[in-house]
Amino acid sequence: MEMELSRREMLRSMSFSVGAGVAAGMAVGAASAAAETLASADPSPEKEPFRYCFNTSTIRGQKLPLVEVIEIAAKAGYQGIEPWIDEIERATQSGVTLADLKSRIADHGLTVDSAIGFAEWIVDDDARRARGLERMKRDMELVAQIGGTRIAAPPFGATEQTDLDLLKAAERYRALLELGDQTGVVPMVEVWGFSKTLHRLGQAALVAIESGHPKACILADVYHLYKGGTEASALRLIPGSAMHVFHVNDYPARPPREQIGDADRVYPGDGVAPLDSLFRTLREIGFRGALSLELFNPEYYKQDPLTVAKTGLEKTRAAVQRALG
């Protein structure tokens, strides 16, 4: 996730001719109806052994309050939600309590499968790392109070560092896991394809394994595996029980790997990612967690958020069914 914390924030700015607007409206209606049909269907354990989660980045550009995003995720048919920490903070600043957020999420039939935060837990600087641990503890407590049990642990703050000792990173990840033991929220070491520290699946696996903690786990992503140069087939070496959430998306053939960015991510099935083999591999290794749709596409940010959410679920489920059917 290439970003500053306000990355990919976009203004709504679309204009259509009358004829194009009518055609687009018909297409949206058809897509919405298809999404509702898919969302209401009972998934087959063989064809759809995974849960479907909505990462709020997918409509982050619309700048909606978290309470509205929760409603959209539920209406679209997702089973879980993956909010960002700053969205939770803004909700509380607007007067919504954490208890209210927890109730809203549960009342809409959703679970909090994960959350996205940016604490500097991995950096070499002792003072920065201490502040990062304090931040992560606070973030974990926020997540716990809205019913969540996991949080992303990306290599934030060390993305440009090329000489980080991964064994030291493993010790630092263990410190996060021990915070998780206290708060009830498990940090997932995250692969960031653009990072020079943890850009490959093998690097994240080393950090998780060498942490020596029984709850160590990995958060991987279709786009980030590609961006960082890891072949999707490498997932065969990771037990499914070591992954609880997997970020799903797709990417186009161009721009090339070296130039591709977060904004280039597209709906699953609309790009060239090897999703068929990837989803089959996830099933074979025993992954039974949540596929969390995570996009940052500026074109989607110009569209109706419910339509984007429904289309994302429709296309994700279609890709899974195609691969596993």
PyMOL commands that set and color helices and strands:
alter all, ss='L'
color gray80, all
select helices_A, chain A and resi 18-40+56-62+66-76+85-93+98-107+126-145+166-183+201-211+222-228+232-237+240-242+262-264+275-284+300-302+305-324
alter helices_A, ss='H'
color red, helices_A
select strands_A, chain A and resi 51-55+80-82+111-112+150-153+186-190+218-221+245-248+290-293
alter strands_A, ss='S'
color yellow, strands_A
deselect
rebuild
show_as cartoon
